Amino acid sequence: MIAPVLRGLCSSAQGMVGHFTDDERVLQFINSTDLDKLAPLGTSCPDHFLRTKIQPLVLPLAPDADLENYKVVKTAIEPAFEQYRKEYAAYYESCKHPNSPAMRDPNPVVILYPGVGMFTFARDKQTARVSSEFYLNAINVMRGAEAITEYTALPRQEAFNIEYWLLEEAKLQRMPKEKPLSRRVALITGAGGGIGKAIADKLAEEGANVVLTDIDPARLSEAAKTYKKDLASTAVCDVSNAASVEEAFHHACLEFGGVDIVVHSAGLAISKPIEDTSLADWDLLQNVLVKGQFLLSKSGIEIMRKQGLGGDIVNIASKNGLVAGPNNVGYGTAKAAQQHMDRLLAAEVAPDKIRVNTVNPDGVIIGSKIWEGEWAEGRAKAYGIPVEELPAFYAKRNLLNEIIRPEDIANGVFAFVAILDKSTGNTLNIDGGMASAFVR
């Protein structure tokens, strides 16, 4: 997958979100013998190049190039990006006026990969998609002109005067301030409801594009209805299946160009004494919580390294990974494994500026799927109280006497990815204060 490499190169000045299309009209253009002649000419309509820049970048790669070794691919195409930036700077210097605005980001917006398709990159998904549609319109103009006579682009000076028009600059300066997670892409597991959905909602609210994954297609479909177009995408994903996890990340790269934030929130809970805990119970907990976290981290780190932009991995564990309690050997052991895996990964990937942290909830009963059915019954039995008294019981046992909700866990994730940018290998307990779970 080349999209994360392209996204990283396009983000040398500021973060970008991507869009990809292999529309038949695009393929006809990029596979035509006229590509080398027409692409450098640029667009002819002001509305087009204000969205697409004066001209696209054509990748110097064969359609069947081996993309597995991203370092080799990056080495092969990086000179083309450097040349594009130099040419854009030269265009600016030769056309600027004494009162022209400062030169904008010199990276390409439109990238044409012959035989494959068109990538566009902008500050958000909507802008990247619209830029793609505008260049498609430019292709139609070129096709029509060439069918009649010969295509002619706008003169460079005229194009510059429009691109750097002072009123256009004033409009750009009046745009609302970007949100904290603008230009970032987050993939969240278990996002069909409960804690995962609350996390996705929070990150989207703060400006991120989100990829919601869940094993339940129906829940995922309902969750997706709550987001505006271009803000979110969904992928059915079994976190215990390596191929399913890889496909979810592949989907994220096609939709948004890559991934910056990975949150493993998918989970389940089984509360039984050891004599009743079956091997199937043990394996299920290990597969979803521990193996799932490993697979997500492995795929997420691979993409983040391709981008070269750093990133965040935040895993939702539990206070039960720190505190010994009755009837909890399978769940507590899996949660402890999640927490230590985060510490190990934090030490390993820090040179890549990838941060790995843990959020530990406790007693998130309201709105949490795992509290439906046997888990709630098991915990109630362990504490010798009726199921209906669990919310009050959990609130009373923490120091602040607070009920913990999914939104509280989402705030913890947001703190790690948006505020605590020099924190890695850390654990944040969101439990109202449980002295037995204090990590220090």
C-alpha positions as CSV (number, residue, x, y, z in Angstrom):
1,M,0.0,0.0,0.0
2,I,1.6,3.2,-1.2
3,A,-0.9,5.7,0.2
4,P,0.8,6.1,3.6
5,V,4.2,6.8,1.9
6,L,2.6,9.4,-0.3
7,R,0.8,10.9,2.7
8,G,4.0,11.2,4.6
9,L,5.7,13.0,1.7
10,C,2.8,15.3,1.1
11,S,2.8,16.2,4.8
12,S,6.3,17.6,5.0
13,A,5.0,21.1,5.8
14,Q,1.7,20.2,7.5
15,G,-0.5,17.1,8.0
16,M,-2.7,16.0,5.1
17,V,-5.6,13.6,4.7
18,G,-6.0,11.6,1.5
19,H,-8.5,10.5,-1.1
20,F,-8.1,7.9,-3.8
21,T,-10.0,7.2,-7.0
22,D,-9.6,4.8,-9.9
23,D,-12.5,6.2,-11.8
24,E,-12.5,5.0,-15.4
25,R,-12.0,8.5,-16.7
26,V,-9.0,9.0,-14.5
27,L,-7.5,5.7,-15.7
28,Q,-8.0,6.6,-19.3
29,F,-6.1,9.8,-18.8
30,I,-3.2,8.5,-16.8
31,N,-2.8,5.6,-19.1
32,S,-2.9,7.6,-22.3
33,T,0.0,8.6,-24.5
34,D,-0.9,12.2,-23.9
35,L,-0.2,12.1,-20.1
36,D,3.3,13.4,-20.4
37,K,2.3,16.2,-22.6
38,L,-0.9,17.3,-20.8
39,A,-0.2,16.8,-17.1
40,P,2.6,19.4,-16.9
41,L,0.5,22.1,-18.6
42,G,-1.8,22.4,-15.6
43,T,-5.5,23.3,-15.5
44,S,-7.2,26.0,-17.4
45,C,-10.0,27.0,-15.0
46,P,-9.4,29.1,-11.9
47,D,-11.8,27.0,-9.9
48,H,-9.8,23.9,-10.8
49,F,-6.3,25.0,-9.8
50,L,-7.4,26.8,-6.7
51,R,-8.3,23.3,-5.5
52,T,-5.6,21.2,-7.3
53,K,-2.6,23.5,-7.5
54,I,-1.2,24.5,-10.8
55,Q,-0.3,21.0,-11.9
56,P,-0.2,17.4,-10.6
57,L,2.7,15.2,-9.7
58,V,3.1,12.1,-11.9
59,L,4.7,9.3,-10.0
60,P,7.8,7.7,-11.6
61,L,6.7,4.2,-10.7
62,A,5.5,1.3,-12.8
63,P,2.0,0.0,-12.0
64,D,3.5,-3.4,-11.1
65,A,6.2,-1.9,-8.9
66,D,7.0,-3.9,-5.7
67,L,5.4,-1.8,-3.0
68,E,6.2,-4.1,-0.1
69,N,9.5,-2.5,0.9
70,Y,8.3,1.1,1.7
71,K,11.9,2.3,2.2
72,V,12.8,1.4,-1.4
73,V,9.6,2.9,-2.7
74,K,10.1,6.1,-0.8
75,T,13.7,6.4,-2.1
76,A,12.4,5.9,-5.6
77,I,9.8,8.7,-5.5
78,E,11.2,11.2,-3.0
79,P,13.3,13.0,-5.7
80,A,10.1,13.6,-7.7
81,F,8.6,15.3,-4.6
82,E,11.7,17.4,-4.1
83,Q,11.6,18.5,-7.7
84,Y,8.0,19.4,-7.5
85,R,8.6,21.6,-4.4
86,K,11.5,23.3,-6.2
87,E,9.4,23.9,-9.3
88,Y,6.6,25.3,-7.3
89,A,9.0,27.6,-5.4
90,A,10.4,28.8,-8.7
91,Y,6.9,29.4,-10.0
92,Y,6.1,31.5,-6.9
93,E,9.4,33.5,-7.1
94,S,9.1,34.3,-10.8
95,C,5.4,35.4,-10.6
96,K,5.1,37.0,-7.2
97,H,4.3,40.7,-6.7
98,P,5.6,43.0,-3.9
99,N,2.4,42.5,-2.0
100,S,1.8,38.8,-2.7
101,P,1.0,36.6,0.3
102,A,3.8,34.3,1.5
103,M,4.3,31.1,-0.5
104,R,1.9,28.3,0.6
105,D,2.7,24.6,1.1
106,P,4.7,23.6,-2.0
107,N,3.7,19.9,-1.9
108,P,1.4,18.5,-4.6
109,V,-2.3,18.1,-4.1
110,V,-2.9,15.8,-7.0
111,I,-0.7,12.7,-7.5
112,L,-1.2,10.6,-10.6
113,Y,0.0,7.0,-10.5
114,P,-0.1,5.6,-14.1
115,G,-1.9,2.3,-14.2
116,V,-3.2,2.7,-10.7
117,G,-5.3,5.8,-10.1
118,M,-5.3,9.3,-8.6
119,F,-4.5,10.3,-5.0
120,T,-5.3,13.8,-3.6
121,F,-4.2,15.2,-0.3
122,A,-5.7,18.2,1.6
123,R,-6.4,19.4,5.1
124,D,-9.4,17.1,5.5
125,K,-11.2,14.3,3.6
126,Q,-13.9,16.6,2.1
127,T,-11.3,19.0,0.6
128,A,-9.3,16.1,-0.7
129,R,-12.4,14.5,-2.3
130,V,-13.5,17.8,-3.8
131,S,-9.9,18.4,-5.2
132,S,-10.2,15.0,-6.8
133,E,-13.5,15.9,-8.4
134,F,-12.1,19.2,-9.7
135,Y,-9.1,17.5,-11.3
136,L,-11.5,15.1,-12.9
137,N,-13.3,18.1,-14.4
138,A,-9.9,19.3,-15.6
139,I,-9.4,16.0,-17.3
140,N,-12.7,16.3,-19.1
141,V,-11.7,19.8,-20.3
142,M,-8.4,18.4,-21.6
143,R,-10.2,15.6,-23.4
144,G,-12.7,17.9,-25.0
145,A,-10.1,20.4,-26.1
146,E,-7.8,17.7,-27.6
147,A,-10.8,16.1,-29.4
148,I,-11.4,19.4,-31.3
149,T,-8.0,21.0,-31.6
150,E,-5.3,21.4,-28.9
151,Y,-5.5,22.0,-25.1
152,T,-4.0,25.2,-23.8
153,A,-3.6,25.9,-20.1
154,L,-3.7,29.3,-18.4
155,P,-0.4,31.3,-18.6
156,R,1.6,30.9,-15.4
157,Q,1.4,34.6,-14.5
158,E,-2.3,34.7,-14.9
159,A,-2.7,31.5,-12.9
160,F,-0.5,32.9,-10.1
161,N,-2.5,36.1,-10.0
162,I,-5.6,34.1,-9.3
163,E,-4.0,31.6,-6.9
164,Y,-2.5,34.3,-4.8
165,W,-5.3,36.9,-5.3
166,L,-5.4,39.0,-2.1
167,L,-9.1,38.5,-1.7
168,E,-8.5,34.7,-1.9
169,E,-5.9,35.1,0.8
170,A,-8.3,37.1,2.9
171,K,-10.8,34.3,2.6
172,L,-8.2,31.8,3.7
173,Q,-7.2,33.9,6.7
174,R,-10.8,34.1,7.8
175,M,-11.3,30.3,8.0
176,P,-12.1,29.0,11.4
177,K,-9.2,27.8,13.6
178,E,-8.5,24.1,13.1
179,K,-9.5,21.7,15.8
180,P,-6.9,19.9,17.9
181,L,-7.1,16.6,15.9
182,S,-7.6,18.2,12.5
183,R,-5.6,16.4,9.7
184,R,-5.3,13.2,11.8
185,V,-6.9,9.8,11.1
186,A,-8.0,7.5,13.9
187,L,-8.9,3.8,13.8
188,I,-11.0,2.6,16.7
189,T,-12.0,-1.0,17.4
190,G,-15.3,-2.0,19.1
191,A,-16.7,1.3,17.8
192,G,-20.2,-0.1,17.1
193,G,-21.3,1.1,20.6
194,G,-20.3,1.6,24.2
195,I,-16.8,2.9,25.0
196,G,-15.5,2.5,21.4
197,K,-18.3,4.6,20.0
198,A,-17.8,7.3,22.6
199,I,-14.1,7.4,21.8
200,A,-14.9,7.7,18.0
201,D,-17.4,10.5,18.8
202,K,-14.9,12.4,20.9
203,L,-12.1,12.2,18.4
204,A,-14.4,13.1,15.5
205,E,-15.7,16.1,17.5
206,E,-12.2,17.3,18.0
207,G,-11.4,17.2,14.2
208,A,-10.2,13.7,13.4
209,N,-11.3,11.5,10.6
210,V,-12.4,8.2,12.2
211,V,-12.5,4.6,11.0
212,L,-15.0,2.7,13.1
213,T,-14.4,-1.0,13.2
214,D,-16.5,-3.7,14.9
215,I,-17.2,-7.4,14.5
216,D,-21.0,-6.7,14.4
217,P,-22.0,-5.3,11.0
218,A,-25.5,-4.2,12.2
219,R,-24.1,-2.2,15.2
220,L,-21.5,-0.7,12.9
221,S,-24.1,0.3,10.3
222,E,-26.2,2.1,13.0
223,A,-23.1,3.8,14.5
224,A,-22.1,5.2,11.1
225,K,-25.4,7.0,10.7
226,T,-24.4,9.5,13.3
227,Y,-21.6,11.0,11.3
228,K,-21.5,13.5,8.5
229,K,-20.2,12.6,5.1
230,D,-16.4,12.5,4.7
231,L,-15.9,12.4,8.5
232,A,-16.1,8.7,9.2
233,S,-15.8,5.3,7.5
234,T,-16.5,1.8,8.7
235,A,-14.9,-1.6,8.4
236,V,-16.1,-4.9,9.8
237,C,-13.1,-6.3,11.7
238,D,-12.4,-9.4,13.8
239,V,-9.5,-8.2,15.9
240,S,-8.4,-11.8,16.5
241,N,-7.9,-12.5,12.8
242,A,-4.7,-11.1,11.2
243,A,-6.2,-10.9,7.7
244,S,-9.3,-9.0,9.0
245,V,-7.1,-6.5,10.9
246,E,-4.9,-5.9,7.8
247,E,-8.0,-5.4,5.7
248,A,-9.3,-2.8,8.1
249,F,-6.1,-0.8,7.9
250,H,-6.0,-1.2,4.1
251,H,-9.5,0.3,4.1
252,A,-8.4,3.2,6.3
253,C,-5.5,3.9,3.9
254,L,-7.8,3.9,0.8
255,E,-10.3,6.2,2.6
256,F,-8.0,8.7,4.3
257,G,-4.4,8.0,3.1
258,G,-3.2,6.4,6.4
259,V,-3.6,6.2,10.1
260,D,-2.2,8.4,13.0
261,I,-4.2,7.1,16.0
262,V,-5.0,3.5,16.8
263,V,-7.4,2.7,19.7
264,H,-8.1,-0.8,20.7
265,S,-11.4,-0.7,22.6
266,A,-13.0,-4.0,21.4
267,G,-13.4,-6.3,24.3
268,L,-15.4,-8.7,26.3
269,A,-15.4,-9.8,29.9
270,I,-15.9,-13.2,31.5
271,S,-16.1,-13.4,35.3
272,K,-15.8,-17.0,36.7
273,P,-14.0,-18.7,39.5
274,I,-11.0,-20.7,38.2
275,E,-12.8,-24.1,38.4
276,D,-15.5,-22.8,36.1
277,T,-13.2,-21.0,33.7
278,S,-12.9,-23.2,30.6
279,L,-10.0,-23.3,28.1
280,A,-12.4,-21.7,25.6
281,D,-13.1,-18.8,28.0
282,W,-9.3,-18.3,28.4
283,D,-8.6,-18.5,24.7
284,L,-11.4,-16.1,23.8
285,L,-10.2,-13.4,26.2
286,Q,-6.6,-13.8,25.1
287,N,-7.5,-13.7,21.4
288,V,-9.7,-10.6,21.6
289,L,-7.8,-8.6,24.2
290,V,-4.2,-9.6,23.9
291,K,-3.8,-11.1,20.4
292,G,-6.1,-8.4,19.0
293,Q,-4.0,-5.6,20.6
294,F,-0.8,-7.2,19.2
295,L,-2.2,-7.5,15.6
296,L,-3.6,-3.9,15.7
297,S,-0.3,-2.5,17.0
298,K,1.7,-4.4,14.5
299,S,-0.3,-3.2,11.5
300,G,-0.7,0.3,12.9
301,I,3.1,0.7,13.5
302,E,3.8,-0.5,10.0
303,I,1.6,2.2,8.5
304,M,2.9,4.9,10.9
305,R,6.5,4.1,9.9
306,K,5.6,4.4,6.2
307,Q,4.2,7.8,6.9
308,G,7.1,9.0,9.0
309,L,4.8,11.3,11.0
310,G,4.8,9.6,14.4
311,G,1.5,8.6,15.9
312,D,-0.4,7.3,18.9
313,I,-1.5,3.9,20.0
314,V,-3.9,3.9,23.0
315,N,-5.3,0.7,24.4
316,I,-8.3,0.4,26.7
317,A,-7.3,-2.1,29.4
318,S,-8.8,-2.1,32.9
319,K,-8.1,-1.5,36.6
320,N,-8.4,-5.3,36.8
321,G,-5.0,-5.6,35.2
322,L,-3.5,-3.9,38.3
323,V,-5.8,-5.2,41.1
324,A,-6.4,-8.8,42.2
325,G,-10.0,-9.7,42.7
326,P,-12.2,-12.8,43.0
327,N,-13.5,-14.8,40.0
328,N,-11.4,-12.9,37.5
329,V,-8.4,-14.9,36.5
330,G,-9.0,-15.0,32.8
331,Y,-10.0,-11.3,32.3
332,G,-7.5,-9.9,34.8
333,T,-4.6,-11.8,33.3
334,A,-5.5,-10.6,29.8
335,K,-5.8,-7.0,30.9
336,A,-2.4,-7.2,32.7
337,A,-0.9,-8.5,29.5
338,Q,-2.3,-5.6,27.5
339,Q,-0.8,-3.1,29.9
340,H,2.7,-4.6,29.8
341,M,2.6,-5.0,26.0
342,D,2.0,-1.2,25.9
343,R,5.1,-0.6,28.0
344,L,7.2,-2.9,25.8
345,L,6.0,-1.3,22.6
346,A,6.5,2.2,24.0
347,A,10.2,1.4,24.5
348,E,10.5,-0.1,21.1
349,V,8.8,2.5,18.8
350,A,9.8,5.7,20.6
351,P,12.5,6.4,18.0
352,D,9.7,6.6,15.4
353,K,7.9,9.2,17.5
354,I,5.1,6.7,18.1
355,R,3.6,7.0,21.6
356,V,1.9,4.0,23.2
357,N,-0.3,4.5,26.3
358,T,-3.0,2.7,28.3
359,V,-6.3,3.9,29.6
360,N,-7.7,1.9,32.5
361,P,-11.4,2.2,33.1
362,D,-13.3,0.7,36.1
363,G,-16.9,0.0,36.5
364,V,-18.2,1.6,33.2
365,I,-21.6,0.0,33.5
366,I,-23.9,2.5,31.9
367,G,-23.6,2.3,28.1
368,S,-21.0,-0.5,28.1
369,K,-21.8,-3.7,26.2
370,I,-19.7,-6.0,28.4
371,W,-22.0,-5.3,31.3
372,E,-24.9,-7.0,29.5
373,G,-25.7,-10.6,30.6
374,E,-23.3,-13.0,32.3
375,W,-20.4,-10.5,33.2
376,A,-22.7,-8.3,35.2
377,E,-24.2,-11.4,36.9
378,G,-20.8,-12.7,37.6
379,R,-19.5,-9.5,39.2
380,A,-22.7,-9.1,41.2
381,K,-22.3,-12.7,42.5
382,A,-18.6,-12.0,43.4
383,Y,-19.6,-9.0,45.5
384,G,-22.7,-10.6,46.9
385,I,-25.2,-8.0,45.6
386,P,-28.1,-7.9,43.2
387,V,-27.2,-7.0,39.5
388,E,-29.4,-3.9,39.7
389,E,-27.3,-2.5,42.5
390,L,-24.0,-2.6,40.5
391,P,-23.9,1.0,39.3
392,A,-24.4,2.4,42.8
393,F,-21.9,-0.1,44.2
394,Y,-19.2,0.8,41.8
395,A,-19.8,4.5,42.3
396,K,-19.6,4.2,46.1
397,R,-16.4,2.3,46.1
398,N,-14.2,4.9,44.4
399,L,-12.8,7.9,46.2
400,L,-14.8,10.5,44.3
401,N,-18.0,8.5,44.5
402,E,-18.5,9.1,40.8
403,I,-20.2,7.0,38.2
404,I,-17.8,6.4,35.3
405,R,-19.2,6.7,31.8
406,P,-18.0,5.9,28.3
407,E,-17.5,9.6,27.7
408,D,-15.0,9.7,30.6
409,I,-12.9,7.1,28.9
410,A,-13.0,9.0,25.6
411,N,-11.7,12.1,27.4
412,G,-8.8,10.0,28.6
413,V,-7.9,8.9,25.1
414,F,-8.2,12.5,23.8
415,A,-5.8,13.7,26.5
416,F,-3.2,11.2,25.4
417,V,-3.5,12.0,21.6
418,A,-4.1,15.7,21.8
419,I,-2.5,17.1,24.9
420,L,0.1,14.7,26.4
421,D,2.3,14.6,23.4
422,K,5.4,13.9,25.5
423,S,3.9,10.9,27.3
424,T,4.5,7.3,26.3
425,G,4.5,4.0,28.2
426,N,2.0,5.6,30.7
427,T,-1.2,4.4,32.3
428,L,-4.1,6.6,33.0
429,N,-6.7,5.3,35.5
430,I,-10.2,6.6,34.9
431,D,-12.0,5.0,37.8
432,G,-13.0,7.8,40.2
433,G,-10.0,7.0,42.3
434,M,-9.3,3.4,43.4
435,A,-6.4,3.4,45.9
436,S,-5.7,-0.3,45.2
437,A,-5.1,0.6,41.5
438,F,-2.7,3.4,42.1
439,V,0.3,2.7,39.8
440,R,2.7,4.6,42.0
